[in-house]
Protein backbone atom coordinates (compact mmCIF):
# COMPACT_ATOMS: atom_id res chain seq x y z
CA UNK A 1 0.00 0.00 0.00
CA UNK A 2 2.88 2.35 0.79
CA UNK A 3 4.20 1.92 -2.77
CA UNK A 4 0.82 3.04 -4.18
CA UNK A 5 0.94 6.23 -2.07
CA UNK A 6 4.49 7.02 -3.15
CA UNK A 7 3.72 6.49 -6.83
CA UNK A 8 0.53 8.58 -6.55
CA UNK A 9 2.45 11.37 -4.81
CA UNK A 10 5.16 11.40 -7.46
CA UNK A 11 2.63 11.46 -10.29
CA UNK A 12 0.61 14.26 -8.70
CA UNK A 13 3.59 16.46 -7.91
CA UNK A 14 4.99 15.95 -11.38
CA UNK A 15 1.69 16.94 -12.98
CA UNK A 16 1.08 19.83 -10.59
CA UNK A 17 4.41 21.45 -11.35
CA UNK A 18 3.08 22.83 -14.65
CA UNK A 19 6.23 21.56 -16.29
CA UNK A 20 5.33 22.90 -19.72
CA UNK A 21 8.31 24.20 -21.60
CA UNK A 22 8.55 26.14 -24.80
CA UNK A 23 9.95 23.64 -27.25
CA UNK A 24 10.20 26.15 -30.09
CA UNK A 25 13.76 26.33 -31.42
CA UNK A 26 15.68 29.57 -31.45
CA UNK A 27 14.82 30.88 -34.90
CA UNK A 28 18.22 32.24 -35.86
CA UNK A 29 21.80 32.73 -34.82
CA UNK A 30 24.73 34.48 -36.46
CA UNK A 31 28.41 34.89 -35.62
CA UNK A 32 31.42 36.52 -37.16
CA UNK A 33 35.00 37.60 -36.66
CA UNK A 34 35.63 41.34 -36.53
CA UNK A 35 38.63 42.30 -38.64
CA UNK A 36 40.81 45.27 -37.81
CA UNK A 37 40.58 48.19 -40.27
CA UNK A 38 43.31 50.81 -40.52
CA UNK A 39 46.42 51.33 -38.43
CA UNK A 40 44.46 51.75 -35.20
CA UNK A 41 41.89 49.07 -35.92
CA UNK A 42 40.31 46.71 -33.44
CA UNK A 43 39.43 43.05 -33.88
CA UNK A 44 37.20 40.62 -32.02
CA UNK A 45 34.08 38.59 -32.61
CA UNK A 46 30.30 38.91 -32.49
CA UNK A 47 27.39 36.59 -31.81
CA UNK A 48 23.79 37.47 -32.56
CA UNK A 49 20.72 35.45 -31.59
CA UNK A 50 17.10 35.94 -32.62
CA UNK A 51 15.06 34.93 -29.61
CA UNK A 52 11.62 33.24 -29.76
CA UNK A 53 10.02 36.35 -28.22
CA UNK A 54 11.15 38.41 -31.23
CA UNK A 55 14.06 40.20 -29.55
CA UNK A 56 17.53 40.12 -31.02
CA UNK A 57 20.47 39.79 -28.63
CA UNK A 58 23.86 40.81 -29.93
CA UNK A 59 27.17 40.44 -28.13
CA UNK A 60 30.49 41.90 -29.26
CA UNK A 61 33.87 41.12 -27.76
CA UNK A 62 36.69 43.49 -28.67
CA UNK A 63 40.44 42.83 -28.59
CA UNK A 64 43.11 45.43 -29.12
CA UNK A 65 41.16 48.45 -27.93
CA UNK A 66 42.73 51.37 -26.14
CA UNK A 67 42.43 51.18 -22.36
CA UNK A 68 40.05 53.91 -21.28
CA UNK A 69 38.69 54.26 -24.82
CA UNK A 70 35.02 54.23 -25.74
CA UNK A 71 34.08 52.47 -28.95
CA UNK A 72 30.49 52.50 -30.27
CA UNK A 73 29.37 49.47 -32.29
CA UNK A 74 26.28 48.55 -34.30
CA UNK A 75 24.73 45.88 -36.48
CA UNK A 76 24.10 46.99 -40.07
CA UNK A 77 22.26 45.46 -43.00
CA UNK A 78 24.54 44.20 -45.75
CA UNK A 79 28.15 43.05 -45.66
CA UNK A 80 31.34 44.85 -44.64
CA UNK A 81 32.80 47.00 -47.39
CA UNK A 82 35.45 45.33 -49.50
CA UNK A 83 38.95 46.66 -49.98
CA UNK A 84 41.59 47.87 -47.59
CA UNK A 85 40.71 50.07 -44.64
CA UNK A 86 37.24 51.18 -45.69
CA UNK A 87 36.41 53.56 -42.86
CA UNK A 88 32.81 54.55 -43.50
CA UNK A 89 29.60 52.88 -42.40
CA UNK A 90 27.82 50.75 -45.00
CA UNK A 91 24.11 49.83 -44.82
CA UNK A 92 21.38 50.97 -42.46
CA UNK A 93 21.84 50.47 -38.73
CA UNK A 94 19.42 48.04 -37.07
CA UNK A 95 17.42 48.98 -34.02
CA UNK A 96 17.65 51.88 -31.63
CA UNK A 97 21.20 53.34 -31.50
CA UNK A 98 20.75 53.78 -27.74
CA UNK A 99 20.37 50.01 -27.30
CA UNK A 100 24.07 49.44 -28.08
CA UNK A 101 26.25 49.92 -24.99
CA UNK A 102 29.63 51.48 -25.77
CA UNK A 103 32.64 49.14 -25.63
CA UNK A 104 35.05 50.29 -22.91
CA UNK A 105 38.34 48.36 -23.08
CA UNK A 106 40.11 47.38 -19.86
CA UNK A 107 43.87 47.73 -19.27
CA UNK A 108 44.50 44.74 -21.56
CA UNK A 109 42.45 46.34 -24.37
CA UNK A 110 39.54 43.90 -24.11
CA UNK A 111 35.86 44.77 -23.87
CA UNK A 112 32.50 43.09 -24.26
CA UNK A 113 28.95 44.42 -24.51
CA UNK A 114 25.48 43.05 -25.19
CA UNK A 115 22.64 44.86 -26.94
CA UNK A 116 19.00 43.80 -26.80
CA UNK A 117 17.14 44.98 -29.89
CA UNK A 118 13.39 44.87 -30.40
CA UNK A 119 13.98 44.42 -34.14
CA UNK A 120 14.17 40.81 -35.33
CA UNK A 121 16.77 40.01 -37.98
CA UNK A 122 15.59 38.48 -41.23
CA UNK A 123 17.15 35.00 -41.49
CA UNK A 124 17.48 35.47 -45.25
CA UNK A 125 19.28 38.83 -45.12
CA UNK A 126 22.99 39.66 -44.75
CA UNK A 127 24.37 41.61 -41.78
CA UNK A 128 27.63 42.91 -40.36
CA UNK A 129 28.92 44.47 -37.14
CA UNK A 130 31.10 47.55 -37.15
CA UNK A 131 33.15 49.17 -34.40
CA UNK A 132 33.83 52.92 -34.43
CA UNK A 133 36.95 54.81 -33.32
CA UNK A 134 35.21 56.94 -30.65
CA UNK A 135 31.85 58.47 -29.85
CA UNK A 136 33.02 61.67 -31.58
CA UNK A 137 34.78 59.97 -34.49
CA UNK A 138 32.55 57.59 -36.48
CA UNK A 139 35.50 56.12 -38.41
CA UNK A 140 34.99 52.35 -38.65
CA UNK A 141 38.03 50.61 -37.11
CA UNK A 142 36.67 47.06 -37.13
CA UNK A 143 34.12 45.18 -39.22
CA UNK A 144 32.83 41.63 -39.33
CA UNK A 145 30.31 39.91 -41.57
CA UNK A 146 27.79 37.82 -39.69
CA UNK A 147 27.33 34.27 -40.92
CA UNK A 148 24.10 32.46 -40.11
CA UNK A 149 24.77 29.44 -37.90
CA UNK A 150 21.65 27.47 -38.89
C-alpha positions in Angstrom: 0.0 0.0 0.0 2.9 2.3 0.8 4.2 1.9 -2.8 0.8 3.0 -4.2 0.9 6.2 -2.1 4.5 7.0 -3.1 3.7 6.5 -6.8 0.5 8.6 -6.6 2.4 11.4 -4.8 5.2 11.4 -7.5 2.6 11.5 -10.3 0.6 14.3 -8.7 3.6 16.5 -7.9 5.0 16.0 -11.4 1.7 16.9 -13.0 1.1 19.8 -10.6 4.4 21.5 -11.3 3.1 22.8 -14.7 6.2 21.6 -16.3 5.3 22.9 -19.7 8.3 24.2 -21.6 8.6 26.1 -24.8 9.9 23.6 -27.2 10.2 26.2 -30.1 13.8 26.3 -31.4 15.7 29.6 -31.4 14.8 30.9 -34.9 18.2 32.2 -35.9 21.8 32.7 -34.8 24.7 34.5 -36.5 28.4 34.9 -35.6 31.4 36.5 -37.2 35.0 37.6 -36.7 35.6 41.3 -36.5 38.6 42.3 -38.6 40.8 45.3 -37.8 40.6 48.2 -40.3 43.3 50.8 -40.5 46.4 51.3 -38.4 44.5 51.8 -35.2 41.9 49.1 -35.9 40.3 46.7 -33.4 39.4 43.0 -33.9 37.2 40.6 -32.0 34.1 38.6 -32.6 30.3 38.9 -32.5 27.4 36.6 -31.8 23.8 37.5 -32.6 20.7 35.4 -31.6 17.1 35.9 -32.6 15.1 34.9 -29.6 11.6 33.2 -29.8 10.0 36.4 -28.2 11.2 38.4 -31.2 14.1 40.2 -29.5 17.5 40.1 -31.0 20.5 39.8 -28.6 23.9 40.8 -29.9 27.2 40.4 -28.1 30.5 41.9 -29.3 33.9 41.1 -27.8 36.7 43.5 -28.7 40.4 42.8 -28.6 43.1 45.4 -29.1 41.2 48.4 -27.9 42.7 51.4 -26.1 42.4 51.2 -22.4 40.0 53.9 -21.3 38.7 54.3 -24.8 35.0 54.2 -25.7 34.1 52.5 -29.0 30.5 52.5 -30.3 29.4 49.5 -32.3 26.3 48.5 -34.3 24.7 45.9 -36.5 24.1 47.0 -40.1 22.3 45.5 -43.0 24.5 44.2 -45.7 28.1 43.1 -45.7 31.3 44.9 -44.6 32.8 47.0 -47.4 35.4 45.3 -49.5 39.0 46.7 -50.0 41.6 47.9 -47.6 40.7 50.1 -44.6 37.2 51.2 -45.7 36.4 53.6 -42.9 32.8 54.5 -43.5 29.6 52.9 -42.4 27.8 50.8 -45.0 24.1 49.8 -44.8 21.4 51.0 -42.5 21.8 50.5 -38.7 19.4 48.0 -37.1 17.4 49.0 -34.0 17.7 51.9 -31.6 21.2 53.3 -31.5 20.8 53.8 -27.7 20.4 50.0 -27.3 24.1 49.4 -28.1 26.3 49.9 -25.0 29.6 51.5 -25.8 32.6 49.1 -25.6 35.0 50.3 -22.9 38.3 48.4 -23.1 40.1 47.4 -19.9 43.9 47.7 -19.3 44.5 44.7 -21.6 42.4 46.3 -24.4 39.5 43.9 -24.1 35.9 44.8 -23.9 32.5 43.1 -24.3 29.0 44.4 -24.5 25.5 43.1 -25.2 22.6 44.9 -26.9 19.0 43.8 -26.8 17.1 45.0 -29.9 13.4 44.9 -30.4 14.0 44.4 -34.1 14.2 40.8 -35.3 16.8 40.0 -38.0 15.6 38.5 -41.2 17.2 35.0 -41.5 17.5 35.5 -45.3 19.3 38.8 -45.1 23.0 39.7 -44.7 24.4 41.6 -41.8 27.6 42.9 -40.4 28.9 44.5 -37.1 31.1 47.6 -37.2 33.2 49.2 -34.4 33.8 52.9 -34.4 36.9 54.8 -33.3 35.2 56.9 -30.6 31.8 58.5 -29.8 33.0 61.7 -31.6 34.8 60.0 -34.5 32.5 57.6 -36.5 35.5 56.1 -38.4 35.0 52.3 -38.6 38.0 50.6 -37.1 36.7 47.1 -37.1 34.1 45.2 -39.2 32.8 41.6 -39.3 30.3 39.9 -41.6 27.8 37.8 -39.7 27.3 34.3 -40.9 24.1 32.5 -40.1 24.8 29.4 -37.9 21.6 27.5 -38.9 
